Amino acid sequence: MMLRLVCKKPFQVSSVKTNLCFVFFFHGNPFLKSITHSSESTPTDPKSSLTVSYLTTSCGLSPESALKASKWVTLKTPKNADLVLDFLRSHGFDQTHIAKAITGQPRLITLRPERNLKPKVDFLTRYGFSDSQIIKLVSREPTIITRSIDKHIAPTLEFLRGLIGTQSDVIAAVDHSTLLLRPFYQERLVPNISALREHGVPVSQVSKFIIKYPNMFCMTASTRFREVVAVVHGMGIHPSQYIFIEAVRAMVCLSISNWDGKFEVYKSFGWSEDEILSLFRGFPLCMMFSEKKIKRGMEYFIKDLGWEKSYLSKYPVLLGFSLEKTVIPRCSVLQVLSSEGLIKKDMNWGTALKMDKKQFLERFVTKYKNEVPELTRAYHGMTESKGIVDV
């Protein structure tokens, strides 16, 4: 059996090949689930009818969403709700933002703007959130506006600052994922971070990944996260390396079927299990590309260019490049220069392909454009790249 983390058998770190699996944890988010109450008929209660009508015409909810929301909030008059909408609009919320926020938290329209809304918005502003970030935050996480500043909002942000670092880092992380503000997910942050720290991952790297990939920590069950961390360590990737957490991310983000499908694509091009593992250890993202992208990359580098697997494994990052926009145009240029004798036959193509665009153009196109006018045409895809086998 290929690389799997055994779900039914005891987990053994020592047997990486047979027991390495990638547990994809899917958890239905109770905060995001739609309200499941249903009604077979239009509400006949005048108050309920008023609520549904207001939610659709004034708040922009769909009839279905308005009906669901009316199970949780009932308007006697639209007076206070109008004040809420006026407050939100005065702070830059458009109809889409309002509809999204009220769909997620219908009780929002029952709050008092001066007493409940303004203090929260003012606090977030003083903390450093921009107007657009506050709009985004409330739209995605409307329950934040219903919570106490002293009992929840301030302590939560302080908790995150202790994990991440600076106040600006906290803002960046929350702006990236509002899951960090939810108590349920915060309960996973601490054990998942601890799992990395226990294996020797530097605090600085953990902080960077919380900011960059917060969902990785919030949406993975701690038991599974800990198992995957142990597996990555058992593969020989040193915890001090940046790719250690990249490997963990790849494993927790992929389902077993996704991993197996991509594994089979590599095998179909002659890669052994050891070679795929080696590729993964050097470049974990190689397993996060789609099967289609992996296949097309393999076909081009291995079949069309004639590269050896050992050579491609030195430059696995190239598998993530766009063939049409980057790889093929550059190979076309190098082919022309090679045929004209302007670059050595044994020149390192992998290094050339990895260059940033400006560097490549200066080194291989601008430098020779007078001698070889067709270089520009080659770079823009008007000539075809031919296979190169001498690498």
C-alpha positions as CSV (number, residue, x, y, z in Angstrom):
1,M,0.0,0.0,0.0
2,M,1.4,3.4,-0.9
3,L,2.1,6.2,1.5
4,R,-0.8,6.4,3.9
5,L,-1.4,7.3,7.5
6,V,-3.3,4.2,8.8
7,C,-6.7,5.3,10.0
8,K,-7.8,1.9,11.3
9,K,-4.5,0.6,12.4
10,P,-2.2,2.0,15.2
11,F,0.0,4.8,13.9
12,Q,3.7,4.0,13.7
13,V,6.2,6.7,12.9
14,S,8.9,4.2,12.3
15,S,7.2,2.8,9.2
16,V,7.0,5.9,7.0
17,K,6.4,4.1,3.7
18,T,3.6,1.8,4.8
19,N,2.0,4.0,7.3
20,L,2.3,7.4,5.8
21,C,-1.1,8.7,5.0
22,F,-2.6,12.1,4.8
23,V,-5.7,12.6,7.0
24,F,-8.0,15.1,5.6
25,F,-10.0,16.5,8.5
26,F,-13.3,17.9,7.4
27,H,-15.3,19.6,10.1
28,G,-18.7,21.1,9.5
29,N,-18.4,24.6,10.9
30,P,-21.3,25.1,13.3
31,F,-20.9,28.8,12.9
32,L,-21.3,28.7,9.1
33,K,-24.0,26.1,8.8
34,S,-27.2,27.4,7.4
35,I,-30.1,27.3,9.7
36,T,-31.9,24.1,8.9
37,H,-35.3,25.0,10.1
38,S,-37.8,24.8,7.2
39,S,-41.3,26.0,6.6
40,E,-43.7,24.5,4.1
41,S,-45.7,27.6,3.8
42,T,-45.3,31.4,3.9
43,P,-45.5,32.7,7.5
44,T,-49.0,33.9,8.4
45,D,-48.0,35.8,11.5
46,P,-48.0,39.6,10.7
47,K,-44.8,40.1,12.6
48,S,-43.1,37.3,10.8
49,S,-44.3,38.6,7.5
50,L,-43.0,42.0,8.3
51,T,-39.6,40.5,9.3
52,V,-39.3,38.5,6.1
53,S,-40.3,41.5,3.9
54,Y,-37.9,43.8,5.7
55,L,-35.0,41.3,5.3
56,T,-35.6,41.0,1.6
57,T,-36.4,44.5,0.6
58,S,-34.2,46.5,3.0
59,C,-31.4,44.1,3.8
60,G,-31.0,42.4,0.5
61,L,-31.5,38.8,1.7
62,S,-32.9,36.2,-0.7
63,P,-36.4,35.0,0.2
64,E,-35.0,31.7,1.3
65,S,-32.4,33.3,3.5
66,A,-34.9,35.8,4.9
67,L,-37.3,33.0,5.9
68,K,-34.5,31.2,7.7
69,A,-33.3,34.4,9.4
70,S,-36.9,35.1,10.6
71,K,-36.7,32.0,12.7
72,W,-34.1,33.8,14.9
73,V,-35.3,37.3,14.9
74,T,-38.7,39.0,14.8
75,L,-39.3,42.7,14.1
76,K,-42.2,44.5,15.7
77,T,-41.3,47.7,13.8
78,P,-38.5,48.5,11.4
79,K,-37.4,51.6,13.4
80,N,-34.3,50.1,15.1
81,A,-33.4,48.0,12.1
82,D,-33.4,51.1,10.0
83,L,-30.9,52.7,12.5
84,V,-28.7,49.6,12.2
85,L,-28.7,49.8,8.4
86,D,-28.0,53.6,8.5
87,F,-25.1,53.0,10.8
88,L,-23.6,50.3,8.6
89,R,-24.0,52.3,5.4
90,S,-22.4,55.3,7.1
91,H,-19.3,53.1,7.7
92,G,-19.0,52.0,4.1
93,F,-21.1,48.8,4.1
94,D,-22.8,48.2,0.8
95,Q,-25.9,46.1,0.3
96,T,-23.9,43.0,-0.4
97,H,-21.9,43.4,2.8
98,I,-25.1,44.0,4.8
99,A,-26.9,41.0,3.4
100,K,-23.9,38.8,4.1
101,A,-23.6,40.0,7.7
102,I,-27.2,39.7,8.5
103,T,-27.5,36.3,6.9
104,G,-24.7,35.1,9.2
105,Q,-26.0,36.9,12.3
106,P,-29.7,37.9,11.9
107,R,-29.7,39.4,15.5
108,L,-27.5,42.2,14.1
109,I,-30.6,44.2,13.1
110,T,-31.9,44.1,16.7
111,L,-28.8,45.7,18.2
112,R,-28.6,49.3,19.2
113,P,-26.1,51.2,17.0
114,E,-24.8,53.6,19.7
115,R,-24.7,51.1,22.5
116,N,-23.8,47.9,20.7
117,L,-22.3,48.6,17.3
118,K,-20.3,51.9,17.6
119,P,-18.1,50.8,20.5
120,K,-17.0,47.6,18.7
121,V,-16.3,49.5,15.5
122,D,-14.4,52.2,17.4
123,F,-12.4,49.6,19.3
124,L,-11.4,47.8,16.1
125,T,-10.4,51.1,14.5
126,R,-8.2,52.0,17.5
127,Y,-6.6,48.6,17.4
128,G,-5.5,49.3,13.8
129,F,-8.0,47.7,11.5
130,S,-8.7,49.8,8.5
131,D,-12.3,50.7,7.4
132,S,-12.2,48.1,4.6
133,Q,-10.8,45.5,6.9
134,I,-13.6,46.1,9.4
135,I,-16.2,45.8,6.7
136,K,-14.6,42.6,5.5
137,L,-14.4,41.3,9.1
138,V,-18.0,42.1,10.1
139,S,-19.3,40.7,6.8
140,R,-17.4,37.4,7.3
141,E,-17.7,37.2,11.0
142,P,-20.8,39.2,12.1
143,T,-20.9,37.5,15.5
144,I,-17.9,39.6,16.4
145,I,-20.1,42.6,16.6
146,T,-22.4,40.9,19.1
147,R,-19.6,40.0,21.5
148,S,-18.3,41.9,24.5
149,I,-15.2,43.9,24.0
150,D,-13.8,43.2,27.5
151,K,-14.9,39.5,27.7
152,H,-14.1,38.4,24.1
153,I,-12.8,40.8,21.5
154,A,-9.9,42.3,23.4
155,P,-8.8,39.1,25.1
156,T,-9.0,37.2,21.8
157,L,-6.8,39.7,20.0
158,E,-4.4,39.7,22.9
159,F,-4.3,35.9,22.8
160,L,-3.4,36.0,19.1
161,R,-0.8,38.6,19.7
162,G,0.9,36.3,22.2
163,L,1.0,33.6,19.5
164,I,1.8,35.6,16.4
165,G,3.9,38.6,17.5
166,T,3.0,42.2,16.7
167,Q,-0.4,43.9,16.6
168,S,0.0,44.4,12.8
169,D,0.7,40.7,12.4
170,V,-2.6,39.9,14.3
171,I,-4.5,42.3,12.0
172,A,-2.9,40.6,8.9
173,A,-3.8,37.1,10.2
174,V,-7.4,38.0,11.1
175,D,-7.8,39.8,7.8
176,H,-6.7,36.6,6.1
177,S,-9.0,34.3,8.1
178,T,-11.6,35.3,10.6
179,L,-11.6,31.7,11.9
180,L,-8.9,32.9,14.3
181,L,-11.6,34.9,16.2
182,R,-13.8,31.9,16.9
183,P,-13.3,30.3,20.4
184,F,-13.9,26.8,18.9
185,Y,-11.0,27.1,16.5
186,Q,-8.7,28.8,19.0
187,E,-9.0,25.6,21.0
188,R,-7.1,23.9,18.2
189,L,-4.5,26.6,17.8
190,V,-2.7,25.9,21.0
191,P,-2.3,22.1,20.7
192,N,-1.4,22.3,17.0
193,I,1.2,24.9,17.7
194,S,2.5,22.9,20.6
195,A,2.9,19.8,18.3
196,L,5.2,21.8,16.1
197,R,7.2,23.3,18.9
198,E,7.6,19.9,20.6
199,H,9.3,18.7,17.4
200,G,11.6,21.7,17.4
201,V,10.0,24.0,14.8
202,P,11.2,27.6,15.5
203,V,8.7,30.1,17.0
204,S,9.4,32.5,14.2
205,Q,8.4,30.0,11.5
206,V,5.2,29.0,13.4
207,S,4.2,32.6,13.6
208,K,4.7,33.2,9.9
209,F,2.6,30.2,9.0
210,I,-0.2,31.3,11.4
211,I,-0.3,34.6,9.5
212,K,0.0,33.0,6.1
213,Y,-2.1,29.8,6.5
214,P,-4.3,30.3,9.6
215,N,-6.9,27.7,8.4
216,M,-4.3,25.0,8.5
217,F,-4.1,25.4,12.3
218,C,-7.8,26.1,12.9
219,M,-9.5,23.4,10.8
220,T,-7.3,20.4,11.5
221,A,-8.2,18.3,14.5
222,S,-5.3,18.3,17.0
223,T,-4.9,14.5,17.1
224,R,-4.5,14.4,13.3
225,F,-2.3,17.4,13.2
226,R,0.0,15.8,15.8
227,E,0.2,12.6,13.8
228,V,1.1,14.4,10.6
229,V,3.8,16.4,12.3
230,A,5.3,13.2,13.6
231,V,5.2,11.6,10.2
232,V,7.0,14.6,8.6
233,H,9.7,14.4,11.2
234,G,10.0,10.7,10.6
235,M,10.6,11.4,6.9
236,G,13.8,13.1,7.7
237,I,12.8,16.7,7.1
238,H,14.5,18.8,9.8
239,P,12.1,20.9,11.9
240,S,14.4,23.9,11.5
241,Q,13.7,23.9,7.8
242,Y,11.0,26.1,6.4
243,I,9.7,23.3,4.3
244,F,8.9,21.3,7.4
245,I,5.7,23.2,8.0
246,E,5.1,23.3,4.2
247,A,5.1,19.5,4.3
248,V,2.7,19.4,7.2
249,R,0.4,21.8,5.4
250,A,0.4,19.7,2.3
251,M,-0.5,16.6,4.2
252,V,-3.3,18.1,6.3
253,C,-4.8,19.9,3.2
254,L,-5.0,16.8,1.0
255,S,-7.4,14.0,1.3
256,I,-6.2,10.4,1.0
257,S,-7.8,10.0,-2.5
258,N,-6.2,13.3,-3.7
259,W,-2.8,12.2,-2.5
260,D,-3.1,8.8,-4.1
261,G,-4.3,10.3,-7.4
262,K,-1.3,12.5,-7.6
263,F,1.0,9.8,-6.5
264,E,-0.2,7.6,-9.3
265,V,0.5,10.4,-11.8
266,Y,4.1,10.5,-10.8
267,K,4.4,6.8,-10.9
268,S,2.9,6.7,-14.4
269,F,6.0,8.6,-15.5
270,G,8.4,6.1,-14.0
271,W,8.9,7.6,-10.6
272,S,9.5,5.1,-7.7
273,E,8.0,5.6,-4.3
274,D,11.5,6.6,-3.0
275,E,11.9,9.2,-5.7
276,I,8.5,10.7,-5.1
277,L,9.3,10.9,-1.4
278,S,12.6,12.5,-2.1
279,L,10.8,15.0,-4.4
280,F,8.3,15.7,-1.6
281,R,11.0,16.2,1.0
282,G,12.7,18.8,-1.2
283,F,9.5,20.5,-2.4
284,P,6.3,19.6,-0.6
285,L,4.2,21.8,-2.9
286,C,4.8,19.2,-5.6
287,M,1.8,17.3,-4.1
288,M,-0.5,20.3,-4.0
289,F,-0.7,20.9,-7.7
290,S,-3.6,19.4,-9.6
291,E,-3.2,16.1,-11.2
292,K,-3.7,17.8,-14.6
293,K,-0.9,20.2,-13.9
294,I,1.5,17.5,-12.7
295,K,0.7,15.4,-15.7
296,R,1.3,18.2,-18.2
297,G,4.5,19.2,-16.4
298,M,5.8,15.7,-16.5
299,E,4.9,15.3,-20.2
300,Y,6.8,18.5,-21.1
301,F,9.9,18.1,-18.9
302,I,10.3,14.4,-19.2
303,K,9.0,13.6,-22.6
304,D,9.3,16.8,-24.7
305,L,12.5,18.1,-23.2
306,G,13.9,14.7,-22.4
307,W,15.0,15.6,-18.9
308,E,16.0,12.8,-16.5
309,K,14.0,12.5,-13.4
310,S,17.1,13.2,-11.3
311,Y,17.6,16.5,-13.1
312,L,14.0,17.6,-12.7
313,S,14.1,16.7,-9.0
314,K,16.8,19.3,-8.6
315,Y,14.4,22.0,-9.9
316,P,10.9,20.8,-8.7
317,V,9.7,24.3,-8.3
318,L,9.5,24.4,-12.1
319,L,6.5,22.1,-11.9
320,G,4.6,25.0,-10.4
321,F,5.4,27.4,-13.2
322,S,3.0,28.1,-16.0
323,L,4.0,26.1,-19.1
324,E,2.4,28.5,-21.5
325,K,3.4,31.8,-19.9
326,T,6.9,30.9,-18.5
327,V,8.4,27.6,-19.3
328,I,7.7,27.1,-23.0
329,P,8.6,30.7,-24.0
330,R,11.9,30.5,-22.2
331,C,12.7,27.1,-23.6
332,S,12.0,28.4,-27.0
333,V,14.5,31.2,-26.5
334,L,17.2,28.9,-25.1
335,Q,16.7,26.5,-28.0
336,V,17.3,29.3,-30.5
337,L,20.4,30.5,-28.7
338,S,21.7,27.0,-28.4
339,S,21.2,26.4,-32.1
340,E,23.0,29.6,-32.9
341,G,25.9,28.7,-30.6
342,L,25.4,31.6,-28.4
343,I,25.0,29.6,-25.2
344,K,26.8,26.4,-24.3
345,K,25.2,23.0,-25.0
346,D,25.7,22.0,-21.3
347,M,24.4,25.2,-19.9
348,N,22.1,24.7,-16.8
349,W,18.6,25.2,-18.2
350,G,17.1,24.6,-14.8
351,T,18.8,27.7,-13.4
352,A,17.8,29.8,-16.4
353,L,14.1,28.7,-16.1
354,K,14.1,29.6,-12.4
355,M,15.2,33.2,-13.0
356,D,12.7,36.1,-12.5
357,K,11.3,37.5,-15.7
358,K,13.4,40.7,-15.7
359,Q,16.6,38.7,-15.2
360,F,15.8,36.2,-17.9
361,L,14.9,38.8,-20.5
362,E,18.1,40.8,-19.8
363,R,20.3,37.7,-19.8
364,F,18.9,35.8,-22.8
365,V,16.6,38.1,-24.9
366,T,17.7,41.7,-24.8
367,K,21.4,40.8,-24.9
368,Y,21.1,38.9,-28.2
369,K,18.0,40.6,-29.8
370,N,20.2,42.4,-32.4
371,E,22.1,39.3,-33.3
372,V,19.1,37.0,-33.3
373,P,15.9,39.0,-34.2
374,E,13.7,35.9,-33.9
375,L,14.3,35.7,-30.1
376,T,11.4,38.1,-29.4
377,R,9.2,36.0,-31.6
378,A,10.3,32.8,-29.9
379,Y,9.7,34.3,-26.4
380,H,6.2,35.4,-27.4
381,G,5.3,31.9,-28.6
382,M,5.6,32.3,-32.4
383,T,8.1,29.4,-32.6
384,E,7.9,26.0,-31.0
385,S,10.2,24.7,-28.4
386,K,12.1,21.5,-29.3
387,G,13.2,18.7,-27.1
388,I,16.5,19.0,-25.3
389,V,18.1,15.8,-24.1
390,D,21.6,17.0,-23.2
391,V,21.0,18.0,-19.6
